[in-house]
Amino acid sequence: MSSPIDTEPTAQPNSALDSAHVGNIEGAFGTIALGDDAPRTKMSAKLRTLVAIVGPGLIVMVGDNDAGAFGTYTQAGQNYGTSLLWVLVLLIPVLYVNQEMVLRLGAVAGVGHARLILERFGKFWGAFSVIDLFILNGLTIITEFIGISLGLTYLGIPKVPGIIVAALFVIGAVSTGSFKRFERLCMILIAGSLLLVPLVIIVHAPIGEVAAGFLIPGFPPGAELSTVTLLIIGIIGTTVAPWQLFFQQSYVIDKRITPRFMNYEKVDLWIGIAIVIVGAAALMSVTSGAFTGTPLFGNFTDAGGVATGLEQYVGKTAGILFAVALIDASIIGAAAVGLSTSYALGDVLGLKHSLHRKVSEAKGFYAAFAGILVVSAIVVLIPGSPLGLITVGVQVLAGVLLPSATVFLLLLCNDKTVLGPWVNGRALNIFTAAVIAVLVILSIVLTASVLFPSIGSAAIIAILAIGGGVSLLAGIAFAVYRIIRPAAPSPDTVDRRERPTWRMPPLSLLKPPNLSAGRRLGLTVLRTYLLLAMILVIVRIIQLAANPAG
């Protein structure tokens, strides 16, 4: 009898867009041969398999604790102590559900997220998804170099040569032509993130307050509701980002993980989630413990200011540890976000796109990666660049665009042609629909706050109340509709017992998608709103950059 962590053997992928996506699983710490369907009955065999599989979930989650996360989490801790730690607890199921869905899509379909959107929803929606991703990822990578710049400045290392070396390092790490070598470098960088552990010890973070922050939801006493609400949205935007969906699905495919090892990859994802939550909590706890009762409490500036403050109130060692951890996190983030972009472009443009390929074999894939990193680094080096506004803009745009990305993810995970017996169950669909509703409401609040900086608590509460009411009524109406008119049995229903051997057929053999008029209308309304919101936010950021006093 097999253990819950094992599944039955499954066929190898027959829908792969790149032949390099088929072969041995070559992880940082082990290799699993193509066609290895032997049952893992002993714990030692299970552990060896897990160690070889670990990577996609771990890298995508640790990559999410990047420069933007350092800024957001330390702002929460420096301005409000540990009172917002409970937000992280609420995000755990959202993180898992989102990333588990793309894990399933990658392992079962064998096709990247961008390509599936293109094939199942058409060129119009596919182009929008990639354009959105390209803009947001480019801005995100700029923030990674901003983080590197802040860390270098604190350490007394010249900014220009430091950023150039960092960019060359990331490009070189990705362009080795060896998937295993790249993943090993990522594991070394992930180990660097553990610098936050001794930092917590040095600061003597208040364990009791940390526990209370996790367990007792609430707003900081005396804080302005609108300010705290926007910071909470910032925490959500930096913890759950659109690039994660594209990256993990493509990375699972590139690592050649099949449904045979699905449960091992879920464990990998949980390990990554645990690390990202612990890292976020450490950053909040460190700044809370170091600055509570000092003049810096409630006066956050940026991550560089945090390093300087740690030196002032804790000691030089604490400042150095924080700066090095910031640089390390920014490098991981730049690599992961850059790869999500080049993977997506490879999917849509039909380029060879695999880390198993040498540069000479996948010139377009590596050129796209190097190009977006070089441009982002140059922006940071240009004197007078509005780096602060770019950082704010990334958080806002991530919050605005996330509902759209999650909608496409939900639709793909209910497409029987793509996932067959691996499609979502009813409970998962209800949860994800609720998450999308919350994300849309929060994106409206975020957009309104950028367009109308003086927006007050009453207006935010009104938006939340109206949005929540409309969402609840829509859910009730849909439930009643389904009771009155149950969905007709689908002729292409696949028995879930067929999971062990079911894989998505090649794209050329798939039946054309059948988008109902209701879905098309819903997608159009959502897309129109998000497009207008994105344009208005970008225009507002440009206006602020041109006229800081305004």
Buried (B, 14 or more C-beta within 10 A) or exposed (E): EEEEBBBEBBEBBEBBBBEBBBBBBBBBBBEBEEEBEEEBEEEEEBEBBBBBBBBBBBBBBBBBBBBBBBBBBBBBBBBBBBBBBBBBBEBBEBBBBBBBBBBBBBBBBBBBBBBBBBBBBEEEBBBBBBEBBBBBBBBBBBBBBBBBBBBBBBBEBEBEEBBBEBBBBBBEBBBBBBBBBBBBBBBEBBEBBBBBBEBBEBBEBBEEBBEBBBEEEEBBEEBEEBBBBBBBBBBBBBBBBBBBBBBBBBBBBBBBBBBBBBBBBBBBBBBBBEBBBBBBBBBBBBBBBBBBEEEBBBEBBBBBBBBBBBBBBBBEEBBBBBBBBBBBBBBBBBBBBBBBBBBBBBBBBEBBBBBBBEBEEBEBBBBBBBBBBBEBBBBBBEEEBBBBBBBBBBBBBBBBBBBBBBBBBBBBBBBBBBBBBBBBEEEBBBBBBEBBBBBBBBBBBBBBBBEEEEBEEEBBBEBBEEBEEEBEEEBEEEEEEEEEEEEEEEEEEBEEEEBBEBBBBBBEEBEEBEBEEEBEEBBEEBBEBBBEBBEBBBEBBEEBBEEEEE
